[in-house]
Structure formats: structure tokens, C-alpha cells
Amino acid sequence: MHDLVGELSTRSSEFRGCWGNHDVRLHGAGSKLFHHAVVGDLDLAYESVDMISDPGLTLTIYAAEPGSPTAHALDLLASWEATRLAEVKAADAAGATLVVASHSRATPLTESDPTAPKER
């Protein structure tokens, strides 16, 4: 690592300045691996953007590579949720009560929720 930093420092004044200011620790893009109990591993690219209108607030956007196993896993989860919501809507329209195993969208996911994705 030391050799790499030395080489980059000699070749790039921009890197030298960032390294000297310790700005290299901050990054706003990359990828993260999550594990979901139902669909398995999710490899998502992310980008974080500081919101100028609200200092201290950061918007982080996650996306899957189109056609990737992660994209297919997210499609499966979306289909699963759409089916569940349709069942709830149909039960409501019929005046019935449908008991579902998943949480409402308004309920924050907790560590005890086996279907909540966990960052690896």
C-alpha cells in the first residue's frame, strides 16, 4: 500500500493534494454487498449526493446492473410484493381480513425481521 501511495503521489499533483488533506477517505460512489434472507446476495452500485438545499442531508441511490443476478433478484422481490399487495387489496374490497406475514411499508424494518436485507 505504501508503495502505491508513493507512486500515485509522484505521478499526480491532484492525488498528492487529496492525500495530504486526507480527502481520500471520503467517497460518494461504489458498490455494497447485501444479503437478503429470501433472494440471497445483492450487489448494488451506489452514489451519494449531498443535498445543497439541506446541509447535512445526503441522498444515496442504489442500483443493480441491468440483467445481473441482483437485478433479477430485485425483480422477484418486486413481483412478490405486488402479488401480496393485490391480495390485500382484493381482501379489503371483499370486506375480508387478510393476515400477511410481511410488514407494512410504514413500519421500519428491524434486525429481527428475517426478510430485511442486511449489509455485509
Helices and strands as residue ranges (DSSP letters): H 2-11, H 13-21, G 23-25, E 29-36, E 40-50, E 58-63, H 69-93, E 118-119
